[in-house]
Amino acid sequence: MGNEVSFAGRHLLLELWEAHGLDQLEVVDQALRDAVEACGATLLTLKLHTFSDTGGISGVAIVAESHISIHTWPEWDYAALDVFLCGNCDPFDAVPVFKKAFRPGQIQMMESKRGVR
Amino acid sequence: MGNEVSFAGRHLLLELWEAHGLDQLEVVDQALRDAVEACGATLLTLKLHTFSDTGGISGVAIVAESHISIHTWPEWDYAALDVFLCGNCDPFDAVPVFKKAFRPGQIQMMESKRGVR
């Protein structure tokens, strides 16, 4: 087929609004771990940071297939998530995990293919 | 002004092609640190992983303003970089750093505003 496209990975940018639990470290930690598992990815490192001024949390799971990250703004009930996975992993498999963990009233998604050749 | 837009951060997706040094840990490490500095961001954690099969490297700098990440595919002379920064930091300030570090023959860029309200 002449219209086949080869790419290195799929990068899903997720915007959660009217979301819950965004200042709860254990919720964010578990959501990242569950997302890694749901996508069939291999966890290498998980790091979390909390911000005392707002209660915001930043977390990144580095996986063998790239990374899954979250940055939360509890003051806006908003979180920005990225699910960037190469190989056969499907980043959309993380969406039900994040819906369950953060119960957002609204979700926006954008997928970007990375390394298109 | 009626057309003002408020957002949480700016996320720059960078694709480097025909790039060099993508399997050199010290080059990737220094590039991430220099990018953090160039953007005026505050480094919280920097983690790097190497992949023995391809020589590829994954690295994430978690900063107080979100994150800067890199995933390299030396076999394609390709690297995927993300510079996601909130506050007054400008992610485009990282571009000259990555150009100098990896001397790519081609660069593709896409900016996404995150948390647009």
gemmi code that builds the backbone of each chain (N, CA, C; Angstrom):
import gemmi

chains = {
    "A": [
        ("MET", (0.855, -1.203, 0.000), (0.000, 0.000, 0.000), (0.885, 1.244, 0.000)),
        ("GLY", (0.544, 2.167, -0.851), (1.340, 3.387, -0.951), (1.127, 4.349, 0.193)),
        ("ASN", (0.055, 4.158, 0.955), (-0.243, 5.131, 2.010), (0.135, 4.632, 3.403)),
        ("GLU", (0.978, 3.607, 3.458), (1.421, 3.154, 4.770), (2.386, 4.151, 5.384)),
        ("VAL", (2.264, 4.332, 6.681), (3.124, 5.260, 7.397), (3.806, 4.492, 8.518)),
        ("SER", (5.099, 4.663, 8.613), (5.858, 4.071, 9.699), (6.161, 5.161, 10.721)),
        ("PHE", (6.076, 4.819, 12.007), (6.355, 5.822, 13.032), (6.973, 5.159, 14.256)),
        ("ALA", (7.611, 5.976, 15.084), (8.323, 5.447, 16.253), (7.376, 5.174, 17.413)),
        ("GLY", (6.372, 6.005, 17.573), (5.469, 5.824, 18.704), (4.235, 6.682, 18.582)),
        ("ARG", (3.293, 6.422, 19.481), (2.055, 7.197, 19.538), (2.039, 7.970, 20.841)),
        ("HIS", (1.731, 9.244, 20.735), (1.773, 10.130, 21.900), (0.384, 10.730, 22.087)),
        ("LEU", (-0.249, 10.348, 23.183), (-1.588, 10.828, 23.486), (-1.495, 11.944, 24.528)),
        ("LEU", (-2.018, 13.115, 24.180), (-2.078, 14.238, 25.109), (-3.507, 14.314, 25.635)),
        ("LEU", (-3.638, 14.209, 26.942), (-4.945, 14.167, 27.592), (-5.114, 15.373, 28.499)),
        ("GLU", (-6.270, 16.004, 28.405), (-6.606, 17.106, 29.295), (-7.815, 16.677, 30.114)),
        ("LEU", (-7.663, 16.605, 31.413), (-8.777, 16.260, 32.300), (-9.265, 17.530, 32.998)),
        ("TRP", (-10.563, 17.730, 32.959), (-11.186, 18.890, 33.621), (-12.231, 18.400, 34.605)),
        ("GLU", (-12.534, 19.241, 35.586), (-13.513, 18.876, 36.623), (-13.126, 17.524, 37.225)),
        ("ALA", (-11.828, 17.365, 37.435), (-11.297, 16.090, 37.909), (-11.111, 16.099, 39.428)),
        ("HIS", (-10.988, 14.900, 39.988), (-10.909, 14.722, 41.437), (-9.599, 14.017, 41.829)),
        ("GLY", (-9.219, 14.194, 43.070), (-8.069, 13.466, 43.607), (-6.727, 13.983, 43.110)),
        ("LEU", (-6.728, 15.183, 42.569), (-5.514, 15.691, 41.918), (-4.436, 16.124, 42.900)),
        ("ASP", (-4.796, 16.228, 44.182), (-3.795, 16.576, 45.202), (-3.487, 15.383, 46.101)),
        ("GLN", (-3.916, 14.200, 45.681), (-3.721, 13.002, 46.511), (-2.642, 12.110, 45.897)),
        ("LEU", (-1.518, 12.094, 46.569), (-0.337, 11.422, 46.034), (-0.599, 9.946, 45.748)),
        ("GLU", (-1.317, 9.282, 46.649), (-1.530, 7.843, 46.465), (-2.451, 7.569, 45.281)),
        ("VAL", (-3.381, 8.489, 45.013), (-4.270, 8.342, 43.851), (-3.460, 8.493, 42.556)),
        ("VAL", (-2.615, 9.500, 42.533), (-1.810, 9.758, 41.334), (-0.807, 8.628, 41.100)),
        ("ASP", (-0.154, 8.213, 42.174), (0.816, 7.116, 42.079), (0.147, 5.849, 41.524)),
        ("GLN", (-1.012, 5.495, 42.106), (-1.681, 4.267, 41.670), (-2.187, 4.388, 40.235)),
        ("ALA", (-2.669, 5.574, 39.866), (-3.164, 5.778, 38.494), (-2.041, 5.572, 37.481)),
        ("LEU", (-0.859, 6.095, 37.791), (0.271, 5.910, 36.864), (0.632, 4.430, 36.754)),
        ("ARG", (0.694, 3.761, 37.894), (1.050, 2.335, 37.864), (-0.010, 1.526, 37.106)),
        ("ASP", (-1.285, 1.846, 37.346), (-2.357, 1.122, 36.659), (-2.336, 1.410, 35.159)),
        ("ALA", (-1.993, 2.644, 34.795), (-1.933, 2.994, 33.368), (-0.811, 2.226, 32.674)),
        ("VAL", (0.328, 2.126, 33.341), (1.449, 1.357, 32.784), (1.009, -0.082, 32.527)),
        ("GLU", (0.325, -0.647, 33.510), (-0.116, -2.035, 33.401), (-1.172, -2.200, 32.302)),
        ("ALA", (-2.140, -1.268, 32.275), (-3.221, -1.370, 31.289), (-2.677, -1.315, 29.862)),
        ("CYS", (-1.595, -0.572, 29.680), (-1.004, -0.430, 28.345), (-0.026, -1.563, 28.019)),
        ("GLY", (0.214, -2.420, 28.988), (1.173, -3.496, 28.760), (2.603, -2.994, 28.645)),
        ("ALA", (2.868, -1.876, 29.294), (4.214, -1.299, 29.248), (5.053, -1.824, 30.412)),
        ("THR", (6.356, -1.584, 30.318), (7.300, -2.065, 31.332), (7.866, -0.882, 32.106)),
        ("LEU", (7.539, -0.821, 33.404), (7.960, 0.316, 34.225), (9.447, 0.254, 34.545)),
        ("LEU", (10.144, 1.356, 34.313), (11.560, 1.455, 34.667), (11.750, 2.338, 35.899)),
        ("THR", (11.090, 3.490, 35.923), (11.221, 4.432, 37.035), (9.911, 5.176, 37.197)),
        ("LEU", (9.501, 5.404, 38.431), (8.346, 6.268, 38.677), (8.749, 7.314, 39.699)),
        ("LYS", (8.596, 8.585, 39.331), (8.948, 9.674, 40.239), (7.764, 10.614, 40.396)),
        ("LEU", (7.529, 11.024, 41.631), (6.433, 11.947, 41.931), (6.964, 13.130, 42.727)),
        ("HIS", (6.397, 14.294, 42.465), (6.713, 15.481, 43.254), (5.420, 16.188, 43.626)),
        ("THR", (5.371, 16.703, 44.833), (4.206, 17.489, 45.252), (4.629, 18.946, 45.403)),
        ("PHE", (3.682, 19.826, 45.162), (3.944, 21.259, 45.263), (3.099, 21.806, 46.406)),
        ("SER", (3.799, 22.279, 47.421), (3.108, 22.614, 48.671), (2.206, 23.835, 48.534)),
        ("ASP", (2.495, 24.685, 47.555), (1.690, 25.912, 47.469), (0.273, 25.648, 46.958)),
        ("THR", (0.132, 24.718, 46.029), (-1.176, 24.473, 45.415), (-1.715, 23.077, 45.685)),
        ("GLY", (-0.856, 22.181, 46.191), (-1.238, 20.779, 46.288), (-1.067, 20.024, 44.995)),
        ("GLY", (-0.551, 20.699, 43.978), (-0.329, 20.069, 42.680), (0.694, 18.950, 42.764)),
        ("ILE", (0.586, 18.018, 41.841), (1.488, 16.876, 41.789), (2.005, 16.717, 40.370)),
        ("SER", (3.306, 16.448, 40.253), (3.892, 16.049, 38.973), (4.407, 14.629, 39.121)),
        ("GLY", (4.109, 13.798, 38.155), (4.591, 12.427, 38.184), (4.969, 11.959, 36.800)),
        ("VAL", (6.058, 11.211, 36.732), (6.472, 10.635, 35.453), (6.828, 9.169, 35.668)),
        ("ALA", (6.230, 8.326, 34.858), (6.634, 6.928, 34.785), (7.454, 6.768, 33.510)),
        ("ILE", (8.743, 6.495, 33.673), (9.551, 6.150, 32.509), (9.374, 4.659, 32.288)),
        ("VAL", (8.955, 4.325, 31.080), (8.744, 2.916, 30.748), (9.673, 2.547, 29.598)),
        ("ALA", (9.844, 1.258, 29.389), (10.722, 0.809, 28.306), (10.213, 1.314, 26.959)),
        ("GLU", (8.910, 1.648, 26.914), (8.281, 2.087, 25.668), (8.179, 3.608, 25.557)),
        ("SER", (8.732, 4.378, 26.431), (8.808, 5.853, 26.449), (8.338, 6.384, 27.806)),
        ("HIS", (7.217, 7.110, 27.916), (6.837, 7.605, 29.241), (5.348, 7.901, 29.361)),
        ("ILE", (4.894, 7.935, 30.613), (3.552, 8.401, 30.954), (3.734, 9.465, 32.033)),
        ("SER", (3.159, 10.647, 31.800), (3.360, 11.735, 32.764), (2.036, 12.368, 33.148)),
        ("ILE", (2.055, 12.989, 34.320), (0.893, 13.745, 34.791), (1.365, 14.989, 35.518)),
        ("HIS", (0.671, 16.084, 35.263), (0.879, 17.316, 36.034), (-0.510, 17.812, 36.419)),
        ("THR", (-0.714, 18.036, 37.713), (-2.062, 18.415, 38.161), (-2.093, 19.854, 38.683)),
        ("TRP", (-3.214, 20.495, 38.416), (-3.517, 21.825, 38.934), (-4.833, 21.700, 39.717)),
        ("PRO", (-4.769, 21.289, 40.994), (-5.999, 21.079, 41.761), (-6.861, 22.342, 41.847)),
        ("GLU", (-6.208, 23.500, 41.807), (-6.962, 24.760, 41.931), (-7.880, 24.995, 40.740)),
        ("TRP", (-7.611, 24.302, 39.623), (-8.479, 24.385, 38.437), (-9.186, 23.050, 38.163)),
        ("ASP", (-9.015, 22.078, 39.052), (-9.560, 20.730, 38.824), (-9.102, 20.184, 37.469)),
        ("TYR", (-7.857, 20.517, 37.135), (-7.300, 20.203, 35.809), (-6.023, 19.379, 35.931)),
        ("ALA", (-5.865, 18.426, 35.020), (-4.614, 17.666, 34.922), (-4.241, 17.481, 33.460)),
        ("ALA", (-2.936, 17.599, 33.188), (-2.389, 17.352, 31.851), (-1.650, 16.030, 31.892)),
        ("LEU", (-2.070, 15.094, 31.051), (-1.420, 13.789, 31.012), (-0.860, 13.527, 29.632)),
        ("ASP", (0.261, 12.819, 29.603), (0.859, 12.387, 28.345), (1.110, 10.890, 28.409)),
        ("VAL", (0.707, 10.211, 27.380), (0.982, 8.777, 27.280), (1.691, 8.562, 25.950)),
        ("PHE", (2.998, 8.438, 26.032), (3.845, 8.319, 24.837), (4.429, 6.910, 24.845)),
        ("LEU", (3.983, 6.096, 23.890), (4.379, 4.689, 23.891), (4.784, 4.234, 22.498)),
        ("CYS", (5.907, 3.570, 22.424), (6.326, 2.977, 21.159), (6.000, 1.486, 21.178)),
        ("GLY", (6.352, 0.814, 20.123), (6.083, -0.618, 20.027), (4.607, -0.877, 19.812)),
        ("ASN", (4.131, -1.980, 20.354), (2.744, -2.383, 20.130), (1.781, -1.858, 21.195)),
        ("CYS", (2.273, -1.074, 22.138), (1.399, -0.551, 23.188), (0.450, 0.501, 22.620)),
        ("ASP", (-0.778, 0.477, 23.114), (-1.794, 1.440, 22.681), (-2.038, 2.447, 23.805)),
        ("PRO", (-1.674, 3.715, 23.609), (-1.834, 4.694, 24.696), (-3.286, 4.903, 25.111)),
        ("PHE", (-4.229, 4.623, 24.215), (-5.641, 4.796, 24.567), (-6.092, 3.802, 25.641)),
        ("ASP", (-5.337, 2.738, 25.850), (-5.664, 1.794, 26.921), (-5.535, 2.437, 28.302)),
        ("ALA", (-4.842, 3.577, 28.370), (-4.710, 4.270, 29.661), (-5.932, 5.114, 29.998)),
        ("VAL", (-6.740, 5.423, 29.010), (-7.845, 6.365, 29.230), (-8.855, 5.860, 30.265)),
        ("PRO", (-9.313, 4.612, 30.191), (-10.251, 4.139, 31.222), (-9.659, 4.192, 32.629)),
        ("VAL", (-8.359, 3.955, 32.730), (-7.687, 4.023, 34.036), (-7.777, 5.433, 34.610)),
        ("PHE", (-7.482, 6.414, 33.776), (-7.499, 7.799, 34.267), (-8.932, 8.276, 34.535)),
        ("LYS", (-9.869, 7.808, 33.735), (-11.279, 8.150, 33.989), (-11.720, 7.642, 35.356)),
        ("LYS", (-11.334, 6.406, 35.646), (-11.728, 5.798, 36.933), (-11.021, 6.482, 38.110)),
        ("ALA", (-9.758, 6.793, 37.920), (-8.961, 7.358, 39.019), (-9.376, 8.794, 39.346)),
        ("PHE", (-9.647, 9.591, 38.322), (-9.828, 11.035, 38.538), (-11.246, 11.527, 38.249)),
        ("ARG", (-12.111, 10.659, 37.736), (-13.527, 10.966, 37.489), (-13.718, 12.370, 36.884)),
        ("PRO", (-13.072, 12.632, 35.760), (-13.168, 13.970, 35.161), (-14.553, 14.224, 34.565)),
        ("GLY", (-15.023, 15.468, 34.695), (-16.269, 15.848, 34.047), (-16.096, 16.003, 32.545)),
        ("GLN", (-14.893, 16.384, 32.137), (-14.591, 16.559, 30.719), (-13.197, 16.011, 30.413)),
        ("ILE", (-13.055, 15.453, 29.220), (-11.737, 15.014, 28.751), (-11.526, 15.542, 27.339)),
        ("GLN", (-10.345, 16.055, 27.085), (-9.932, 16.376, 25.714), (-8.723, 15.506, 25.393)),
        ("MET", (-8.643, 15.046, 24.158), (-7.545, 14.165, 23.749), (-6.993, 14.613, 22.403)),
        ("MET", (-5.698, 14.471, 22.266), (-5.062, 14.679, 20.969), (-3.976, 13.616, 20.814)),
        ("GLU", (-3.994, 12.922, 19.713), (-2.938, 11.945, 19.458), (-1.964, 12.502, 18.439)),
        ("SER", (-0.703, 12.334, 18.742), (0.344, 12.749, 17.814), (1.215, 11.529, 17.516)),
        ("LYS", (1.389, 11.214, 16.263), (2.352, 10.174, 15.893), (3.747, 10.792, 15.961)),
        ("ARG", (4.678, 10.088, 16.602), (6.036, 10.598, 16.737), (6.978, 9.792, 15.853)),
        ("GLY", (7.893, 10.493, 15.242), (8.881, 9.820, 14.404), (8.279, 9.219, 13.137)),
        ("VAL", (7.430, 9.993, 12.482), (6.796, 9.512, 11.252), (7.818, 9.520, 10.104)),
        ("ARG", (7.920, 8.358, 9.459), (8.877, 8.245, 8.346), (8.135, 7.890, 7.052)),
    ],
    "B": [
        ("MET", (-9.479, 42.433, 26.165), (-9.578, 41.829, 24.819), (-10.413, 40.552, 24.906)),
        ("GLY", (-11.331, 40.387, 23.980), (-12.200, 39.222, 24.004), (-11.510, 37.954, 23.552)),
        ("ASN", (-10.376, 38.073, 22.897), (-9.728, 36.876, 22.354), (-8.564, 36.391, 23.205)),
        ("GLU", (-8.482, 36.856, 24.425), (-7.403, 36.381, 25.290), (-7.667, 34.944, 25.706)),
        ("VAL", (-6.601, 34.171, 25.763), (-6.699, 32.770, 26.150), (-5.790, 32.544, 27.344)),
        ("SER", (-6.312, 31.874, 28.339), (-5.514, 31.508, 29.499), (-5.185, 30.021, 29.396)),
        ("PHE", (-3.969, 29.657, 29.753), (-3.601, 28.250, 29.672), (-2.615, 27.910, 30.782)),
        ("ALA", (-2.484, 26.611, 31.053), (-1.630, 26.157, 32.152), (-0.157, 26.108, 31.742)),
        ("GLY", (0.100, 25.729, 30.497), (1.489, 25.611, 30.073), (1.608, 25.446, 28.574)),
        ("ARG", (2.839, 25.535, 28.113), (3.123, 25.361, 26.692), (3.940, 24.086, 26.529)),
        ("HIS", (3.521, 23.257, 25.589), (4.151, 21.951, 25.390), (4.683, 21.899, 23.964)),
        ("LEU", (5.994, 21.832, 23.865), (6.651, 21.785, 22.558), (7.076, 20.353, 22.267)),
        ("LEU", (6.579, 19.817, 21.153), (6.970, 18.480, 20.693), (7.990, 18.661, 19.576)),
        ("LEU", (9.164, 18.117, 19.782), (10.270, 18.286, 18.837), (10.666, 16.943, 18.246)),
        ("GLU", (10.849, 16.908, 16.958), (11.331, 15.722, 16.278), (12.686, 16.079, 15.657)),
        ("LEU", (13.720, 15.386, 16.080), (15.052, 15.597, 15.506), (15.382, 14.433, 14.576)),
        ("TRP", (15.831, 14.753, 13.382), (16.231, 13.747, 12.400), (17.673, 13.991, 11.980)),
        ("GLU", (18.324, 12.936, 11.488), (19.736, 13.030, 11.071), (20.558, 13.638, 12.221)),
        ("ALA", (20.241, 13.159, 13.417), (20.858, 13.718, 14.619), (22.034, 12.852, 15.076)),
        ("HIS", (22.887, 13.434, 15.903), (24.119, 12.788, 16.356), (24.133, 12.654, 17.878)),
        ("GLY", (24.945, 11.744, 18.355), (25.158, 11.612, 19.805), (23.989, 10.988, 20.543)),
        ("LEU", (23.102, 10.351, 19.812), (21.859, 9.858, 20.424), (22.056, 8.618, 21.287)),
        ("ASP", (23.242, 7.999, 21.183), (23.534, 6.843, 22.037), (24.586, 7.183, 23.091)),
        ("GLN", (24.835, 8.473, 23.267), (25.873, 8.887, 24.213), (25.219, 9.500, 25.458)),
        ("LEU", (25.324, 8.745, 26.543), (24.615, 9.136, 27.762), (25.027, 10.516, 28.253)),
        ("GLU", (26.325, 10.813, 28.161), (26.776, 12.101, 28.693), (26.278, 13.268, 27.847)),
        ("VAL", (26.120, 13.032, 26.546), (25.587, 14.078, 25.661), (24.123, 14.351, 25.991)),
        ("VAL", (23.349, 13.268, 26.170), (21.917, 13.406, 26.475), (21.726, 14.043, 27.852)),
        ("ASP", (22.488, 13.574, 28.818), (22.408, 14.121, 30.175), (22.682, 15.627, 30.173)),
        ("GLN", (23.767, 16.012, 29.510), (24.143, 17.429, 29.510), (23.128, 18.270, 28.742)),
        ("ALA", (22.593, 17.706, 27.645), (21.596, 18.444, 26.860), (20.350, 18.730, 27.691)),
        ("LEU", (19.915, 17.734, 28.462), (18.736, 17.954, 29.317), (19.020, 19.031, 30.368)),
        ("ARG", (20.191, 18.934, 30.989), (20.535, 19.922, 32.019), (20.652, 21.328, 31.421)),
        ("ASP", (21.265, 21.402, 30.239), (21.415, 22.714, 29.591), (20.056, 23.270, 29.160)),
        ("ALA", (19.160, 22.381, 28.725), (17.823, 22.829, 28.315), (17.047, 23.383, 29.513)),
        ("VAL", (17.153, 22.692, 30.633), (16.491, 23.176, 31.853), (16.989, 24.580, 32.188)),
        ("GLU", (18.308, 24.745, 32.110), (18.898, 26.046, 32.452), (18.495, 27.122, 31.442)),
        ("ALA", (18.531, 26.761, 30.166), (18.213, 27.739, 29.112), (16.778, 28.250, 29.244)),
        ("CYS", (15.905, 27.370, 29.726), (14.489, 27.746, 29.873), (14.215, 28.438, 31.209)),
        ("GLY", (15.227, 28.525, 32.049), (15.030, 29.137, 33.360), (14.156, 28.291, 34.266)),
        ("ALA", (14.164, 26.987, 34.028), (13.343, 26.077, 34.835), (14.149, 25.582, 36.040)),
        ("THR", (13.430, 24.961, 36.978), (14.046, 24.467, 38.212), (14.017, 22.947, 38.217)),
        ("LEU", (15.204, 22.340, 38.165), (15.301, 20.884, 38.097), (14.955, 20.234, 39.435)),
        ("LEU", (14.061, 19.238, 39.378), (13.716, 18.469, 40.580), (14.336, 17.076, 40.532)),
        ("THR", (14.218, 16.405, 39.388), (14.752, 15.049, 39.227), (15.171, 14.859, 37.780)),
        ("LEU", (16.285, 14.199, 37.562), (16.673, 13.823, 36.200), (16.974, 12.334, 36.196)),
        ("LYS", (16.284, 11.610, 35.342), (16.484, 10.160, 35.250), (16.786, 9.786, 33.799)),
        ("LEU", (17.759, 8.901, 33.630), (18.140, 8.430, 32.299), (18.141, 6.905, 32.279)),
        ("HIS", (17.758, 6.340, 31.157), (17.846, 4.893, 30.949), (18.451, 4.634, 29.577)),
        ("THR", (19.287, 3.616, 29.517), (19.838, 3.214, 28.220), (19.270, 1.850, 27.835)),
        ("PHE", (19.152, 1.639, 26.537), (18.612, 0.376, 26.029), (19.728, -0.338, 25.272)),
        ("SER", (20.100, -1.486, 25.801), (21.303, -2.145, 25.304), (21.138, -2.684, 23.886)),
        ("ASP", (19.898, -2.949, 23.481), (19.726, -3.555, 22.162), (20.002, -2.574, 21.034)),
        ("THR", (19.603, -1.331, 21.211), (19.741, -0.338, 20.138), (20.707, 0.791, 20.473)),
        ("GLY", (21.090, 0.912, 21.742), (21.848, 2.081, 22.174), (20.965, 3.282, 22.460)),
        ("GLY", (19.652, 3.110, 22.332), (18.718, 4.207, 22.595), (18.746, 4.652, 24.042)),
        ("ILE", (18.363, 5.887, 24.259), (18.350, 6.471, 25.599), (17.003, 7.150, 25.831)),
        ("SER", (16.452, 6.955, 27.021), (15.292, 7.718, 27.464), (15.706, 8.547, 28.652)),
        ("GLY", (15.311, 9.804, 28.639), (15.630, 10.671, 29.765), (14.494, 11.622, 30.045)),
        ("VAL", (14.243, 11.839, 31.350), (13.221, 12.800, 31.733), (13.776, 13.694, 32.825)),
        ("ALA", (13.658, 14.988, 32.614), (13.935, 15.964, 33.664), (12.587, 16.452, 34.174)),
        ("ILE", (12.273, 16.094, 35.426), (11.082, 16.683, 36.038), (11.509, 18.027, 36.620)),
        ("VAL", (10.820, 19.065, 36.218), (11.144, 20.411, 36.698), (9.924, 20.959, 37.435)),
        ("ALA", (10.148, 21.996, 38.206), (9.040, 22.590, 38.953), (7.954, 23.081, 38.004)),
        ("GLU", (8.328, 23.308, 36.746), (7.401, 23.855, 35.742), (6.823, 22.768, 34.831)),
        ("SER", (7.043, 21.509, 35.073), (6.493, 20.335, 34.370), (7.629, 19.379, 33.976)),
        ("HIS", (7.942, 19.193, 32.694), (9.022, 18.251, 32.377), (9.648, 18.495, 30.997)),
        ("ILE", (10.849, 17.979, 30.864), (11.543, 17.933, 29.571), (11.966, 16.479, 29.383)),
        ("SER", (11.595, 15.882, 28.251), (11.914, 14.474, 28.034), (12.569, 14.262, 26.678)),
        ("ILE", (13.311, 13.167, 26.590), (13.915, 12.765, 25.332), (13.867, 11.247, 25.220)),
        ("HIS", (13.565, 10.776, 24.034), (13.670, 9.353, 23.710), (14.407, 9.272, 22.374)),
        ("THR", (15.488, 8.493, 22.343), (16.299, 8.448, 21.116), (16.224, 7.082, 20.435)),
        ("TRP", (16.260, 7.109, 19.116), (16.338, 5.930, 18.272), (17.591, 6.088, 17.401)),
        ("PRO", (18.756, 5.721, 17.945), (19.999, 5.926, 17.185), (19.979, 5.215, 15.828)),
        ("GLU", (19.252, 4.090, 15.761), (19.228, 3.336, 14.505), (18.538, 4.119, 13.390)),
        ("TRP", (17.757, 5.128, 13.754), (17.111, 5.991, 12.753), (17.658, 7.428, 12.798)),
        ("ASP", (18.678, 7.643, 13.612), (19.201, 9.009, 13.821), (18.080, 9.972, 14.220)),
        ("TYR", (17.142, 9.448, 15.022), (15.923, 10.185, 15.380), (15.776, 10.311, 16.897)),
        ("ALA", (15.308, 11.447, 17.328), (14.973, 11.634, 18.741), (13.663, 12.401, 18.859)),
        ("ALA", (12.837, 11.992, 19.829), (11.582, 12.678, 20.155), (11.773, 13.416, 21.463)),
        ("LEU", (11.595, 14.733, 21.420), (11.761, 15.529, 22.637), (10.468, 16.254, 22.970)),
        ("ASP", (10.216, 16.409, 24.252), (9.076, 17.180, 24.737), (9.567, 18.206, 25.739)),
        ("VAL", (9.125, 19.416, 25.553), (9.448, 20.470, 26.511), (8.115, 21.074, 26.951)),
        ("PHE", (7.671, 20.649, 28.126), (6.363, 21.064, 28.649), (6.635, 21.946, 29.860)),
        ("LEU", (6.321, 23.229, 29.737), (6.671, 24.179, 30.787), (5.508, 25.111, 31.084)),
        ("CYS", (5.199, 25.250, 32.353), (4.184, 26.218, 32.757), (4.880, 27.477, 33.269)),
        ("GLY", (4.101, 28.423, 33.687), (4.656, 29.667, 34.184), (5.210, 30.513, 33.058)),
        ("ASN", (6.247, 31.272, 33.351), (6.793, 32.202, 32.368), (7.888, 31.591, 31.504)),
        ("CYS", (8.183, 30.303, 31.699), (9.241, 29.664, 30.913), (8.794, 29.486, 29.465)),
        ("ASP", (9.729, 29.693, 28.549), (9.461, 29.539, 27.124), (10.132, 28.263, 26.613)),
        ("PRO", (9.356, 27.241, 26.219), (9.976, 25.977, 25.788), (10.862, 26.130, 24.553)),
        ("PHE", (10.617, 27.161, 23.761), (11.448, 27.357, 22.560), (12.890, 27.729, 22.920)),
        ("ASP", (13.124, 28.165, 24.136), (14.492, 28.463, 24.557), (15.356, 27.201, 24.612)),
        ("ALA", (14.708, 26.022, 24.612), (15.474, 24.775, 24.615), (15.974, 24.382, 23.226)),
        ("VAL", (15.375, 24.948, 22.199), (15.695, 24.502, 20.836), (17.166, 24.709, 20.469)),
        ("PRO", (17.743, 25.885, 20.720), (19.168, 26.045, 20.384), (20.066, 25.063, 21.136)),
        ("VAL", (19.689, 24.728, 22.361), (20.461, 23.758, 23.143), (20.464, 22.400, 22.444)),
        ("PHE", (19.305, 21.959, 22.013), (19.214, 20.643, 21.374), (19.874, 20.658, 19.992)),
        ("LYS", (19.776, 21.776, 19.289), (20.465, 21.890, 17.992), (21.971, 21.736, 18.171)),
        ("LYS", (22.499, 22.393, 19.180), (23.939, 22.342, 19.431), (24.367, 20.949, 19.886)),
        ("ALA", (23.558, 20.333, 20.741), (23.933, 19.038, 21.314), (23.865, 17.911, 20.294)),
        ("PHE", (22.841, 17.933, 19.455), (22.568, 16.770, 18.594), (22.760, 17.058, 17.100)),
        ("ARG", (23.030, 18.297, 16.727), (23.315, 18.708, 15.345), (22.394, 18.005, 14.327)),
        ("PRO", (21.061, 18.142, 14.518), (20.133, 17.461, 13.604), (20.140, 18.089, 12.211)),
        ("GLY", (20.003, 17.219, 11.208), (19.857, 17.720, 9.845), (18.475, 18.299, 9.609)),
        ("GLN", (17.491, 17.780, 10.324), (16.115, 18.280, 10.204), (15.476, 18.359, 11.588)),
        ("ILE", (14.634, 19.367, 11.754), (13.837, 19.480, 12.984), (12.382, 19.730, 12.599)),
        ("GLN", (11.470, 19.033, 13.277), (10.048, 19.348, 13.177), (9.566, 19.747, 14.563)),
        ("MET", (8.691, 20.737, 14.615), (8.198, 21.223, 15.907), (6.691, 21.386, 15.869)),
        ("MET", (6.073, 21.090, 16.996), (4.655, 21.381, 17.162), (4.439, 21.885, 18.576)),
        ("GLU", (3.780, 23.001, 18.700), (3.478, 23.511, 20.037), (2.013, 23.267, 20.364)),
        ("SER", (1.783, 22.772, 21.568), (0.430, 22.564, 22.041), (0.248, 23.343, 23.339)),
        ("LYS", (-0.758, 24.170, 23.383), (-1.087, 24.818, 24.656), (-1.854, 23.801, 25.499)),
        ("ARG", (-1.443, 23.669, 26.742), (-2.095, 22.715, 27.649), (-2.947, 23.470, 28.668)),
        ("GLY", (-4.099, 22.917, 28.949), (-4.969, 23.522, 29.958), (-5.534, 24.849, 29.526)),
        ("VAL", (-6.008, 24.895, 28.287), (-6.570, 26.148, 27.765), (-7.946, 26.372, 28.378)),
        ("ARG", (-8.149, 27.578, 28.928), (-9.430, 27.903, 29.554), (-10.027, 29.137, 28.888)),
    ],
}
model = gemmi.Model(1)
for chain_id, residues in chains.items():
    chain = gemmi.Chain(chain_id)
    for i, (resn, *xyz) in enumerate(residues, 1):
        res = gemmi.Residue()
        res.name, res.seqid = resn, gemmi.SeqId(i, " ")
        for name, pos in zip(("N", "CA", "C"), xyz):
            atom = gemmi.Atom()
            atom.name, atom.element = name, gemmi.Element(name[0])
            atom.pos, atom.b_iso = gemmi.Position(*pos), 0.0
            res.add_atom(atom)
        chain.add_residue(res)
    model.add_chain(chain)
structure = gemmi.Structure()
structure.add_model(model)
structure.setup_entities()
